[in-house]
Amino acid sequence: MTSNDPAGKALKVEATFYGGLVHIFKKNKMHIDLKNAGDIRSLLQYLCVSNECRTKLFDDNGNLQPNITVVRNGRNIRFENELDTRLDGGDTIAIFPPVAGG
């Protein structure tokens, strides 16, 4: 099932959150049924119900913050179409906060 499904069925994806994002999203994993949301931008806008979430993920222009990493099916969306990366039913999305270490 894809977002272009003529029957208008929900698009089912799994989103996993890591690090401090677990606190913002209030869980570490969600199974989401979306209707008419065919890209990463739509998914993230749907998931961000608080201003804290929106400012953590998006800059003032609505672009993904440079220190946030979003991976679709194991591939960083920065190597695809960034926020315009299309979603397909069954996709797994991982969202990572800034990572520091030494």
C-alpha positions as CSV (number, residue, x, y, z in Angstrom):
1,M,0.0,0.0,0.0
2,T,1.4,3.4,-0.9
3,S,0.3,7.0,-0.4
4,N,-1.1,6.9,-3.9
5,D,-3.6,4.2,-2.9
6,P,-6.8,5.0,-4.8
7,A,-8.9,3.5,-2.1
8,G,-7.7,6.2,0.3
9,K,-6.6,3.7,3.0
10,A,-4.4,4.8,5.8
11,L,-0.6,4.7,5.3
12,K,0.9,2.7,8.1
13,V,4.4,3.6,9.3
14,E,6.5,3.0,12.4
15,A,8.4,5.9,14.0
16,T,11.1,5.3,16.7
17,F,12.6,8.2,18.7
18,Y,16.0,8.2,20.4
19,G,17.7,10.1,23.2
20,G,16.0,13.3,24.4
21,L,13.3,13.0,21.8
22,V,11.7,10.2,23.8
23,H,10.8,12.9,26.4
24,I,9.4,15.2,23.7
25,F,7.3,12.5,22.0
26,K,6.4,10.9,25.3
27,K,7.3,7.4,24.0
28,N,10.1,5.7,22.1
29,K,8.0,4.1,19.4
30,M,4.8,4.8,17.6
31,H,2.8,2.9,15.0
32,I,1.0,5.5,13.0
33,D,-1.9,5.3,10.5
34,L,-1.8,8.4,8.4
35,K,-4.3,9.5,5.8
36,N,-3.1,11.8,3.0
37,A,0.4,12.1,4.4
38,G,2.8,10.9,1.8
39,D,6.2,12.4,2.9
40,I,8.5,12.9,5.9
41,R,7.4,16.5,6.4
42,S,3.7,15.5,6.7
43,L,4.6,12.8,9.2
44,L,6.7,15.1,11.4
45,Q,4.1,17.8,11.3
46,Y,1.5,15.2,12.4
47,L,3.7,14.0,15.2
48,C,4.7,17.5,16.5
49,V,1.7,18.5,18.7
50,S,3.8,20.8,20.9
51,N,5.8,24.0,20.3
52,E,8.7,22.3,22.0
53,C,8.6,19.5,19.5
54,R,8.3,21.9,16.5
55,T,11.3,24.0,17.6
56,K,13.4,21.0,18.3
57,L,12.8,19.5,14.9
58,F,12.2,22.5,12.6
59,D,14.0,25.8,12.1
60,D,12.2,29.2,11.5
61,N,11.8,28.4,7.8
62,G,10.2,25.0,8.4
63,N,13.4,23.0,7.4
64,L,14.7,20.2,9.5
65,Q,17.2,21.4,12.2
66,P,20.7,20.5,11.0
67,N,21.4,18.5,14.2
68,I,18.4,16.2,13.8
69,T,18.8,13.0,11.8
70,V,15.8,11.3,10.3
71,V,16.3,7.8,8.7
72,R,13.8,6.1,6.5
73,N,14.3,2.3,6.2
74,G,18.0,2.6,7.3
75,R,18.8,5.5,4.9
76,N,19.3,9.1,6.0
77,I,16.7,11.4,4.3
78,R,19.5,13.9,3.6
79,F,20.6,11.5,0.9
80,E,17.1,11.3,-0.5
81,N,14.7,14.2,-0.8
82,E,15.1,15.4,2.8
83,L,11.6,16.4,4.2
84,D,10.0,15.7,0.8
85,T,11.1,12.0,0.9
86,R,8.0,9.9,0.1
87,L,6.6,7.4,2.5
88,D,5.3,4.0,1.6
89,G,3.2,1.7,3.8
90,G,5.4,-0.4,6.1
91,D,8.3,2.2,6.3
92,T,10.2,2.5,9.5
93,I,11.4,6.0,10.5
94,A,14.0,6.7,13.1
95,I,14.5,10.2,14.5
96,F,17.8,11.0,16.3
97,P,18.6,14.0,18.4
98,P,22.1,15.7,18.3
99,V,24.8,13.2,19.3
100,A,27.8,14.2,21.3
101,G,30.7,12.1,22.6
102,G,34.3,11.8,22.8
